[in-house]
Amino acid sequence: MARVYNFSAGPSTLPESVLQKAGAEIMDYKGSGQSVMEMSHRSKVFDDIIKEAEALMRELYQIPDNYKVLFLQGGASAQFSAIPLNFMNGSGKADYIITGQWAKKAYQEAQKYGDVKAVASSADKTFSYIPKTKAEDFREDADYVYICMNNTIYGTVYKELPPVGDKVLIADVSSCALSEPLDISKFGVVYFGAQKNVAPAGLVVAIIREDLLGNARDITPVMMNYKVQADADSLYNTPPCWTIYICKLVLDWIKEEFGSLEAMKAHNEKKAKILYDFLDSSKMFKGTVVPEDRSLMNVPFVTDSDELNAKFIKEATEAGFVNLKGHRSVGGMRASIYNAMPIEGVEKLVEFMKKFEEENA
Ligand SMILES: *Cc1c(COP(=O)(O)O)cnc(C)c1O
């Protein structure tokens, strides 16, 4: 069996031991005589899975007790609508920071529901940095401030949160979920689509401070009403059972393999450094992001020629390094090196890049 090194931005590589475990349990989950794909979401055996997934999430992220953990569907993109519908309910104003395509899509969707302001943007330089903000940039009566924490397409990440004071901060952490610790108490809502770092596609996890629930607009579709989902323990309707199960296995893997998100972060830093150090020393390849805002998860890079980029992607694919083509809005290449990408995968990629540089100098 030949497994490639998969640098896809999402859906993305999963830990091999998780895939093996899921494979071993696929016909008969723990003596139930069924696959998790087949069992009732109201059964005791599934209830144990979802409860354990939540408990592990709470433990790893050290989620305070006054936060709900919801397992939802609709992708991160559905939350772009659900967030204004549930939380833009005081002044009807919300402030967004535009750090890339996902933040912009969320901003555009929110405009349907109220007075939405883009308080800062890094569009002027193809989102290659995180724009600085000051406390006075945010409107005093904004119902919330919205950020995209790690910008999957452009490879930037917030290393410091914007100075929003006691305003409700809402963050899309889809592409850095569980890659490092987060002080959840600094946020009103943190949510992530699971297919980047946590599970296959089909699941969104939303961590929501309880006092923010219960004020959704009347027009909110019931499936997007976080209070309804919270009151039903994420079982208002059939949840994505299989994906929740894989999420649980991935959380088990983080706990067993690394022990904590501090250790997960140290691992990710070590791994990303290998690639960034090479990019900083190479004469052919260069990173596209300002060094202080570089993501540990998504690393875009370019050569100075489109032909060379194309040749590199083609030869890399043939050598077993797949999905390295950059997003069409940046061009060049992007290596997504999520939690499950082994260090060895990045070492081998860098070896391959060195060889390519020598051969094409
Ligand atoms: C991938 C991604 C999305 C979109 O996720 P879907 O689940 O496809 O809707 C949103 N935000 C970020 C940061 C992403 O990386």
The ligand as a Tripos MOL2 file, in Angstrom:
@<TRIPOS>MOLECULE
LIG
   15    15     1     0     0
SMALL
NO_CHARGES

@<TRIPOS>ATOM
      1 C1        -12.1770   25.8740    4.6520 C.3       1 LIG1
      2 C2        -12.5270   27.0490    5.4430 C.ar      1 LIG1
      3 C3        -13.8410   27.5490    5.4810 C.ar      1 LIG1
      4 C4        -14.9700   26.9520    4.6840 C.3       1 LIG1
      5 O1        -15.3140   25.7160    5.1920 O.3       1 LIG1
      6 P1        -16.5800   24.9040    4.6580 P.3       1 LIG1
      7 O2        -16.7340   23.8680    5.7100 O.co2     1 LIG1
      8 O3        -16.1990   24.3630    3.3150 O.co2     1 LIG1
      9 O4        -17.7300   25.8260    4.5730 O.co2     1 LIG1
     10 C5        -14.0910   28.6340    6.2860 C.ar      1 LIG1
     11 N1        -13.1230   29.2230    7.0120 N.ar      1 LIG1
     12 C6        -11.8520   28.7800    6.9840 C.ar      1 LIG1
     13 C7        -10.8080   29.4630    7.8050 C.3       1 LIG1
     14 C8        -11.5170   27.6800    6.1990 C.ar      1 LIG1
     15 O5        -10.2470   27.2320    6.1850 O.3       1 LIG1
@<TRIPOS>BOND
     1     1     2 1
     2     2     3 ar
     3     2    14 ar
     4     3     4 1
     5     3    10 ar
     6     4     5 1
     7     5     6 1
     8     6     7 2
     9     6     8 1
    10     6     9 1
    11    10    11 ar
    12    11    12 ar
    13    12    13 1
    14    12    14 ar
    15    14    15 1
@<TRIPOS>SUBSTRUCTURE
     1 LIG1         1 GROUP 0 **** ****
